[in-house]
């Protein structure tokens, strides 16, 4: 199965580059524990409005966590859902492989109008009337509060976008990679929007970008294949020393000094404001997304219905 182009095809290569091990978390750090999600399907995305209102989406699965347990939510025709994001408990978007965003209003799920797009990987926005979705073939969609429309940012169809994040409506980043049939020709792709124009940013990285998150316009993190980590300081993108060579699929933080990234072989790494360190690394399975409600509550999800809950240790 091909998921996000580089994700599965690069698994064996990344796994063979192992050697990471789990180190004890520092005092006050998260303690991660497994929680039954009720499914064995792969979970690609996680987001919530609070610690008692969390959504996880995946291969024919949409799950909800109410603060006590996960439960499956029927939404009619199922798709492989890759991304989930919202502004509140009554405004949640899900995107996936059929290219049609799915919306939840707090009571019902409804599909939007079919657009001429392929797989959508991630969804994110600044408000209920400013939502972006990105995906395969350089696809970028925008929702203005009424309808979705396709946006051309000048990206070739070989671009596969895997993440979108911004600090405001006039500061938005899209990340991904060029899905060239030749693995040696696959390079990271990065675009920026200033509120008027999308601009391609050259970073000259021969690894695919898979996730993005930031604490501010001058504090943005990108992670990707081979354990790559890059940081934007408001002026330039700089490669940062990574504690792992595992593919990193997602990054999220509660603040500039509390950032998490997850990836292959259950790799979980943490940034404390100074450096990144490995907190968890196993021999099987893949973590594909991470999100938290606060510095003391977070979730990461992945293959075989894996759901790990992070809570503050004593």
N, C-alpha and C positions, 0 to 999 in steps of 0.2 A: 504494500500500500504506500502511495506517495502522499506525504503530508508536508505542506510547505516546502516542497522541493528538496531542500538540503537536509531536512530534519532526519528522515529515516535513512536516506542513502548514506549519510555521514555517521550513522550510529556506530557501526563496527569500527570505523577508523578512529572515532573519538574514544570508544571504549578501550581500544588497544593502547591508547596513549595514557592509560590510567596510572595509578600510583598514588592518587589522592586517598586520604583516610580521614575519618571523622575525628576532630579534636574536641575536647570538652568545651562547652560554651562558657564564656566568661561570666562572672557573677552579674546577675541582672539581665542576662540575655534571654532570648526565647528558648523554651523547651518545646520541641516538636513531638507531637503524638499522632498516631494513626486513628482516624475516625471512619467508621463504616459509612460509605456513601450510598449503599444499597444497589450499586451497579458494578459490573465488571467491564463496562465500556470505557474507552479512553475519554478522559475529560481534558478539554483544551483550554478552557477559559474560566475565570472566576472573578466576581465583582459583587459588592454589596453596598447598601446604604447605611448599614450599621452592623454591629456584631450579632444581631438577631434577625437580620434580613440579608442573606447572602445567596447568590445564584452561582451555579456551576453548570457549564454546558459542554457537550461533547458529541460523540458518535451516536446520533439518534437519542440523545438524552438531554433533558433540561431538569436540573435538580434545584430544590430550594432548602435552605437551612434556616430554621426559625429560632435558633439559639439553643436548641436541645438536640435536634436530629435532622438528618437530610431526608427528603422525600421527593419522589419523582412527580413531575408536573406534566399532565397530558396537554399537548398543544395542537393535536391534530396531526397532519402530515409531518413526518419527521425529516430532518436534514442532518447532515454532519455540521454541527455548530462549532465554530472556532472562537468567536469573541462575544463578550457580553459587557455592557456598560450602561449606566443610567445616571439620572440626576436625583432620583428620589424613589421611594417604594412604589410610586404610581407612574413612573416613567422609566422603563427599562427597554434597551435595545439588544437584540441578539442577531449576529450575522453568521453565515456559513457557506456551504459549498454550492447552494442553489442560487446565490446572488441576490436573494430577496430578504431585506431586513425584516425582522419579526419584532413587533412592539407589544409591550405589556403596560396596561393602564391602571394596574392595581387590582383589576377584576378579571379581565379577559386578555388573551393573546390574539393578535391580528397580524396578518401579513400585509406588507405594503404592495404597491403596484410592481409588477415584474419589470425589471430593467434589463437592458442588453448587456449583462455582466456575467462573469464566471464567478469562481470562488472568492468570497470575501473573508479576510482573515481577522481583522480587528476593527473595533468601533470605539470611538471616543469623542467627547465634545466639551465645550465650555459652558453650554446651557441647553435647555430643552429646544431652543430654536437655532442651535449651531452645533450640528453633529457631523462627524466625518467617519467614513468607512473606507478601508483600503483592502486591496487583495491582488489576485492574479492578473497578469497581463497589464501591469501598470495601472490597475483600476483605482480610481479615487471617486467616491460619491460624497455629496453634501446634502444635509437635511436642514431646511430653513424654518422648520416649525410647522410646515404645511405639506411639503413633498420632497422626495429625493431627486437629485439630478446628478448626471455624470459630469465630472470636472476634468478637463485636460490640463495636466501640469507639464507636458512635454516629455513624459517618460516613455521609453520604447516598450513594446509589448513583451520584451524579454525580462522586464523588471517584475519581480515578485515582492510585493510590499507586505511586511509582517508586523508592523507596528506604527502607531500614530499617537502623538502626545503633544501638548502645548501648555504654555503658562497663561495664555490668553487668546482671544480671537485673532490677534495680530502677531502671534508668535507660536507657530505650529511646526512640528517636525514629523516627517514620515521616513521610516527606515525599511530596509529590505536588502535584496541582492539581485544581481543579474543572473537569471536562470538559464545560463548558457549550457548547451549539451556537453560541452567540454568542461569538466570540473576545474581544470587549471585556469579557465577563463572566467570563472565566477568571482565577481567582486562585490564589495559592499556598496549599497546605494543609499543616498541620503539627500533629502529635499527639505527646503525651508520655505515657510509662507509668512510674509510680513503684513498680511491683511489686504494686500493688493496683488502681489505677484509671487508665484512659486519659483524657486531657484534651486538648481542642482548644486550640491556642495561636494566637491571632490575631497575624499579622505584617503584615497590610494591604499585601501585595505583589501587584501586578497582573501577575505573571509566574509561570509554573509552575516548581516545584522539581523537579529531575531526579536529584540525587545528594546523598548525605550521608556524612560520615566525621568522626571526631573522635580527638583524641589523649588526651582525658581528659573527665570530666564538665563541666569548665569551659573546654573548648577544642574546640568543635564547628563544622564547616564545612558549609554547604549551598550548592549551585550550581544554576543553572537556565537558563531561556530568557533570551535577550537579554544573556548574559554576567553575569547577576546572581550576586553572591556575598554571603552573609550569615554572620556569625560569632556564636556563643553563648559568652559569657564566664562562664557559671554563674549569671548573674542575668538577662540580657536578650539578645535577638537584635538585632544591629546590622548595617546595610548597610555593606559594605566597597567601596572603590574597586576597580573591575575594569579590567584592561588590555584587555579585549575586549568586543565586542558580539555575538560569536558565541554560539550556544546551547552551554552547558556541560552535558555529560551525566553526568559522574562525577567524583568527587574521592577521593583516597587519599593517605596520607602515611606516612612511616616514623617521624616524630616531629613535635613542635610546630613545628620550624623547617625541615621538609622535606616540603612538601605539594604534590601535583600535581593539576591538573584538566584535563580534555580535552573536546573538543567538535567543532563543525562546522568544515569546511575544515582538518582536521588540526590544529586549535588545541590547543596544549599550553602551559599556564601554570604557573608555579612560585611558591610562597610560601617565603621564606627566614627567616620569623620576624618580618619587618618589613613587607614589602610583596609584592604579586603582580606578576610580570612575564611577558611573552610570550616563550617559548623557541622555539616553532615555530608557523608558520601558513602553509598552502598555499592553493591555489585550488580543490581538489577533495577529495571524500571526507569521511567523518565518523568521528570516534573516539567510541566509545560506552561504553567502560569502561577502568578503569586499576587495576592492583594491582601490588604489589611484595613481594619477600621480605625486602628490606633497603634501606638507603639507597644501595646500590650496584647494585641489580638490580630492574628493574621492567618491566612489560608494559602496553601499551595496544592495544586491538583495535577494529575497526570495519567499515565497509562493504567489499565486494569481497574479503573474507577478509584484510583488512589486519591485520598484526601487527607492531608496532614494539617493539623491545627497547631498554630504556634501561640503560646501564652507565656507571660512573663514568669521566669523562674525566681525562686526566693533569693 
